[in-house]
Amino acid sequence: MSVTHIDVDVRMVSIEGGAAGDHTVEGITTRDVLKSVMYFSSDTSLTIATLTDEFKITANGVINNTGGTATTDGYLVVFYISAGPCGGDLNRN
């Protein structure tokens, strides 16, 4: 029985929250796959929320949740699978 594995380049970036709309994520590209966006409040409420369904990669270096949740008083932790510098488009069907 042979042993095989697949190397997957999963990346995590923490960014400041803000108004719903564009958020800059250095390194993310439209060829990558967004896996999770989590919100962590920095106030006394200690709110944690999964907002993945609100976000899309809309341009290289940008995720967007226009019309979604404002994350002004906290941080976003973004997980994505990188296509890498030589990789193909991971979003194709």
C-alpha positions in Angstrom: 0.0 0.0 0.0 1.5 3.3 -1.0 1.4 6.5 1.1 0.3 9.6 -0.7 -0.3 13.2 0.4 -1.4 16.5 -1.0 0.4 19.7 0.0 -2.2 22.4 0.5 -1.0 26.0 1.1 -3.5 27.2 3.7 -2.8 30.8 4.8 -4.1 32.8 7.8 -4.2 36.6 7.9 -5.4 38.8 10.7 -6.7 42.2 9.7 -8.5 45.1 11.4 -12.2 45.1 11.0 -14.1 48.0 9.5 -17.3 49.1 7.8 -19.0 46.5 5.6 -17.4 46.6 2.2 -13.8 46.2 1.0 -11.1 44.8 3.4 -7.5 44.6 2.3 -5.9 41.1 2.7 -2.3 41.2 1.6 -1.4 38.3 -0.6 -4.8 36.9 -1.4 -5.7 36.6 -5.2 -8.8 35.9 -7.2 -7.3 32.5 -7.9 -7.4 31.5 -4.2 -10.2 29.9 -2.3 -11.7 31.7 0.8 -12.3 29.1 3.5 -13.2 31.1 6.6 -13.6 34.6 7.9 -14.0 35.0 11.6 -14.7 38.2 13.6 -13.3 38.8 17.0 -14.5 41.9 18.9 -11.9 43.9 20.8 -14.4 45.5 23.2 -15.7 44.1 26.5 -18.4 41.9 24.8 -15.8 39.4 23.5 -18.0 38.6 20.5 -16.8 35.9 18.1 -18.7 35.3 14.9 -18.2 33.3 11.7 -18.9 35.6 8.8 -17.6 33.4 5.9 -20.9 33.4 4.0 -20.8 37.2 3.8 -17.4 37.5 2.1 -16.1 37.0 -1.4 -12.6 37.6 -2.9 -13.5 40.5 -5.3 -10.0 41.5 -6.5 -6.4 40.7 -5.8 -5.7 41.8 -2.2 -9.4 42.4 -1.4 -12.3 40.6 0.2 -15.7 42.2 0.3 -18.9 41.9 2.4 -20.9 44.9 1.1 -24.3 44.8 2.9 -23.0 42.5 5.6 -21.8 42.9 9.1 -19.8 45.9 10.2 -16.7 44.7 12.1 -15.4 48.1 13.2 -14.7 47.2 16.8 -12.6 44.2 16.2 -10.5 42.0 14.0 -11.0 39.5 11.1 -9.1 36.3 10.9 -9.1 35.1 7.2 -8.2 31.6 6.2 -7.7 30.8 2.5 -6.1 28.3 0.2 -3.5 29.9 -1.9 -3.1 28.9 -5.6 0.6 30.0 -5.2 2.6 31.9 -7.7 2.5 29.1 -10.3 -0.9 27.6 -9.4 -4.0 27.5 -11.5 -7.4 29.0 -10.7 -8.7 27.1 -7.7 -12.2 28.5 -8.2 -12.8 27.0 -11.6 -15.5 24.3 -12.0 
